[in-house]
């Protein structure tokens, strides 16, 4: 299984080759870049070329995926940051969200990547037919934009009623595009409806997997083994998928943004691969 880490673990720092090199030292054979402009400025040609230079010179590590931008702020975690929501009730809100996401997809013109991981709605959002229809239109539009650049969309199960496993299946089947898949988030599934239940629903569509732990009551994004997910059982499930997904460690980093935290990431990664037995 492809061992990938999301740069989300150091999202409070500007992404640079030194961070990527430490992730490679931790055993990563792929990287998922978290698109937030204060971390990875997908609108900066200079920053894109800096990161592209590292990938072009570093054998054995692929740019596997990018996580679509989630908020307008360049500072992660700000409570007043406007969400980038392709399922908003307001059409202009959806158009603005798609425009921002398209700017991230355009990175593929210089630095190709395989998948774009996309959220439908925001955390805790209730189901609404109008929002669901708007989200489908947004996904269809983004797919048309991404496909010529070689990027495939993956919809992620997140803790809300629009992106519950059964709703993602409904959306993808309604759209009738066989190149749209799912990023199966195990931490989110552990919260509701349960890892096995969510996997069984999404199994044929899974193309990537976000790997992080929690205690079953809030979205903590812990290293595997620090929460209550049964990782032996979870790994058996993932190995049974028709297309065995990449394992993407998506971990909450140091909340204080201490740069020294990055010095320990490689060691945490090595421990995580042992927990996952890969």
C-alpha positions in Angstrom: 0.0 0.0 0.0 1.3 3.5 -0.9 2.4 5.3 2.3 1.4 9.0 2.1 1.3 11.9 4.5 -0.7 15.0 4.3 1.2 18.3 4.9 -1.8 19.1 7.2 0.4 18.0 10.0 2.4 21.2 9.6 -0.3 23.4 8.1 0.6 26.3 10.4 4.0 26.6 8.7 4.9 27.7 5.1 5.5 24.5 3.1 9.1 24.2 1.9 11.4 21.4 0.7 12.9 20.8 4.2 9.4 19.8 5.5 8.9 17.5 2.5 12.4 16.0 3.0 11.6 15.1 6.6 8.4 13.4 5.5 10.3 11.4 3.0 12.7 10.4 5.8 9.7 9.2 7.7 8.9 6.6 5.0 6.5 8.5 2.8 6.3 7.4 -0.8 3.7 10.0 -1.6 2.6 13.4 -0.4 -0.9 15.0 -0.1 -0.5 18.8 -0.1 -3.1 20.7 2.0 -4.1 23.7 0.0 -4.2 26.7 2.3 -2.5 29.9 1.1 -0.6 30.5 4.3 0.8 27.0 4.0 1.0 26.3 0.3 0.2 29.3 -1.8 -1.3 27.8 -4.8 -1.6 31.3 -6.4 2.1 31.9 -6.2 4.1 30.8 -9.2 7.3 31.1 -7.1 6.0 28.8 -4.4 4.6 26.3 -6.8 8.0 26.1 -8.6 9.8 25.8 -5.3 7.8 22.7 -4.4 7.9 21.4 -8.0 11.6 21.6 -7.9 11.7 19.3 -4.9 9.4 16.7 -6.4 11.4 16.7 -9.7 14.7 16.1 -7.9 13.4 13.6 -5.3 13.0 10.1 -6.6 10.6 7.7 -5.0 8.1 10.3 -3.6 5.1 11.2 -5.7 2.7 14.2 -5.5 -0.3 11.9 -4.9 -3.1 14.3 -4.1 -4.1 17.8 -3.0 -6.7 18.6 -0.4 -9.0 21.4 -1.8 -8.9 24.7 0.1 -11.4 24.8 2.9 -11.3 28.4 4.2 -10.6 31.8 2.8 -8.1 32.8 5.5 -4.4 32.2 5.0 -4.1 31.5 8.8 -5.3 28.0 9.7 -7.9 27.6 12.4 -9.2 31.2 12.6 -12.8 31.1 13.9 -13.8 34.1 11.8 -12.5 32.6 8.5 -15.2 32.2 5.9 -15.6 28.6 4.7 -15.1 27.6 1.0 -18.3 25.8 0.6 -19.4 24.3 -2.8 -22.8 23.3 -1.2 -23.8 26.8 0.0 -27.4 27.8 -0.6 -26.3 31.1 -2.3 -25.3 30.6 -5.9 -22.6 33.3 -5.7 -21.1 31.6 -2.6 -20.8 28.4 -4.6 -19.3 30.1 -7.6 -16.7 31.9 -5.4 -15.9 28.5 -3.8 -15.4 26.8 -7.2 -13.3 29.7 -8.4 -10.9 29.3 -5.4 -10.8 25.6 -5.8 -10.0 25.9 -9.5 -7.0 28.1 -8.7 -5.7 25.2 -6.6 -6.4 22.7 -9.4 -4.4 24.8 -11.8 -1.2 23.9 -9.9 -1.3 20.7 -12.0 -0.3 22.7 -15.0 3.2 23.0 -13.4 3.2 20.3 -10.9 0.9 17.3 -11.8 -1.0 15.4 -9.2 -3.4 12.6 -9.3 -6.4 13.4 -7.0 -8.2 16.4 -5.6 -9.9 15.6 -2.2 -13.1 17.6 -1.9 -15.5 18.4 1.0 -19.2 18.6 0.4 -20.5 21.2 2.9 -19.0 22.0 6.2 -18.8 20.2 9.5 -22.2 19.6 11.2 -24.2 20.7 8.2 -27.8 19.3 8.0 -29.1 17.7 4.9 -31.0 20.1 2.5 -32.2 19.1 -1.0 -31.3 22.5 -2.4 -27.7 22.3 -1.0 -27.4 18.7 -2.3 -28.4 19.8 -5.8 -26.1 22.8 -5.7 -23.2 20.5 -4.5 -23.8 18.2 -7.4 -23.7 21.0 -9.9 -20.4 22.3 -8.3 -18.9 18.8 -8.5 -19.8 18.4 -12.1 -18.3 21.8 -12.9 -15.1 21.1 -11.1 -14.8 17.7 -12.7 -15.0 19.3 -16.2 -12.3 21.8 -15.2 -10.0 19.2 -13.5 -10.2 16.4 -16.1 -8.1 18.0 -18.9 -5.4 18.6 -16.3 -5.3 14.9 -15.4 -6.8 15.4 -12.0 -9.6 13.2 -10.6 -12.0 14.3 -7.9 -12.4 12.3 -4.7 -15.3 13.2 -2.4 -14.6 12.8 1.3 -17.0 11.5 4.0 -17.0 14.3 6.6 -19.1 14.8 9.8 -22.2 16.2 8.2 -25.5 15.0 6.6 -24.6 16.1 3.1 -21.4 14.0 3.0 -22.5 10.9 4.9 -21.5 7.7 3.1 -24.9 6.9 1.6 -25.2 10.5 0.3 -21.8 10.4 -1.4 -22.9 7.2 -3.1 -26.2 8.8 -4.2 -24.4 11.8 -5.5 -21.8 9.9 -7.5 -24.3 7.5 -9.0 -26.6 10.4 -9.9 -23.8 12.2 -11.7 -22.9 9.0 -13.7 -19.2 9.8 -13.9 -17.0 6.7 -13.3 -13.9 8.8 -12.7 -15.2 10.4 -9.5 -14.3 8.4 -6.4 -14.2 8.6 -2.7 -11.5 9.5 -0.2 -12.5 7.3 2.7 -11.8 9.1 6.0 -11.4 6.5 8.7 -11.4 9.0 11.6 -14.6 10.6 10.4 -16.2 7.1 9.9 -15.3 6.2 13.4 -17.4 9.1 14.7 -20.4 8.0 12.6 -21.6 5.5 11.4 -18.6 3.3 12.3 -15.6 2.3 10.2 -17.0 -1.0 9.0 -20.4 0.4 8.2 -19.0 3.3 6.3 -16.5 1.1 4.4 -19.2 -1.3 3.4 -21.2 1.5 1.9 -18.3 3.2 0.1 -16.2 0.2 -0.8 -16.5 0.2 -4.6 -15.7 3.9 -4.8 -12.7 4.2 -2.5 -9.6 5.4 -4.2 -7.7 6.9 -1.2 -7.9 6.8 2.6 -7.4 9.5 5.2 -5.8 7.8 8.2 -6.1 9.4 11.7 -7.4 8.3 15.1 -9.9 9.7 17.7 -11.8 8.5 20.8 -15.2 8.3 19.0 -16.6 11.6 20.3 -14.8 14.4 18.4 -12.6 14.8 15.3 -9.1 14.8 16.9 -6.8 13.8 14.0 -4.5 11.8 16.2 -1.7 9.5 15.1 -2.9 5.9 14.7 -2.9 4.1 18.0 -3.6 7.2 20.1 -7.4 6.8 19.9 -9.8 3.9 19.8 -10.0 2.7 16.2 -9.2 -1.0 15.8 -6.4 -0.6 13.2 -5.9 -4.3 12.6 -9.6 -4.6 11.6 -9.5 -1.3 9.6 -6.5 -2.4 7.6 -8.1 -5.7 6.7 -11.1 -3.8 5.4 -8.9 -1.4 3.3 -7.0 -4.3 1.8 -10.2 -5.9 0.6 -11.2 -2.8 -1.4 -11.4 -3.4 -5.2 -8.8 -0.7 -5.7 -6.5 -0.8 -2.6 -6.2 2.9 -1.6 -3.2 4.9 -0.6 -2.9 5.4 3.2 -2.8 9.1 3.8 -1.8 10.1 7.3 -3.9 13.3 8.0 -2.7 14.4 11.5 -3.4 17.5 13.6 0.0 19.1 14.2 1.2 21.3 17.0 -1.7 23.7 17.8 0.8 26.4 18.9 2.6 26.3 15.5 6.0 25.5 17.1 8.5 24.9 14.2 10.4 22.4 16.4 7.4 20.1 16.2 8.5 19.2 12.6 11.6 17.6 14.0 9.5 14.8 15.5 7.3 14.1 12.5 9.6 11.5 10.9 9.6 9.5 14.1 5.8 9.7 14.5 5.4 8.6 10.9 7.7 5.5 11.4 5.7 4.6 14.5 2.4 5.0 12.6 3.5 2.7 9.8 4.3 0.0 12.4 0.9 0.5 14.0 -0.7 0.0 10.6 1.7 -2.9 9.8 2.7 -1.5 6.4 
